[in-house]
Amino acid sequence: MPTIAFVNQKGGVGKSSTSLHLACWLGHKQGRSVLLIDVDVQRSSSKWLANMESEIPYTAINDPNAVLDQVPTLAGQYDYLVIDGPAGLQESVRAILLRTDLAICPVQASALDLDSAGDATYLIKQAQSVRGGLPKAALFLSRAVKGTRLAAEAYTVLGQSGLKTLKTIVYQRQVLADAPGQASTVFEMSGEAAKVAAKEYQSLFQEIMGMLL
């Protein structure tokens, strides 16, 4: 069944948050069986999920060869696999891209992040060349500051990457930073900020699911 990976060699761009929220959205909101695979050595998403005491299963795989060996078998056991990719560690990223059906790259609106996205885009295109077009891939603007010129300019730059740019922008909000400490997701948290963040994630995930059709 489909494997969706969030990749970017730059840390702090929202890979773990988006991976965990997608796994919870698929499992809790869509009623699908889903496994979260944490390939980040910091294990942020798996620790977060463990603290939530959620019924959604997770596993940590930090070795590139284990990614190549285990992902196909695990994919046959669930409706979806969601992979939280690492920062750096090109061999692990390459292994993920050789096994995933869809690669999503979150990018922040800064010069350094846009440059790092270029590195991730290169690895994605390299994998697509080897695999005859797979994985499908897209970028999206993550943790953007709403209403800023930089965010608008960054979105334009992403459109020049040669990969699809998702329409949904996930904006920076304190509630996203608070969610791990509260062992929750924005889908369960109260307040207007959580409600708006949940709508952004739902919009993003609907776009992602549309790419699998």
Sequence and secondary structure as in RCSB ss.txt:
>XXXX:A:sequence
MPTIAFVNQKGGVGKSSTSLHLACWLGHKQGRSVLLIDVDVQRSSSKWLANMESEIPYTAINDPNAVLDQVPTLA
GQYDYLVIDGPAGLQESVRAILLRTDLAICPVQASALDLDSAGDATYLIKQAQSVRGGLPKAALFLSRAVKGTRL
AAEAYTVLGQSGLKTLKTIVYQRQVLADAPGQASTVFEMSGEAAKVAAKEYQSLFQEIMGMLL
>XXXX:A:secstr
  EEEE  SSSSSSHHHHHHHHHHIIIIIS   EEEEE  TT HHHHHHHHHT SS EEE   HHHHHHHHHHHH
TTSSEEEEE  SS HHHHHHHHHH SEEEEEE SSHHHHHHHHHHHHHHHHHHHHTTT SEEEEEEEEE TT HH
HHHHHHHHTTSSSEE S  EE  HHHHHTTTTT  TTT  SHHHHHHHHHHHHHHHHHHHHT 
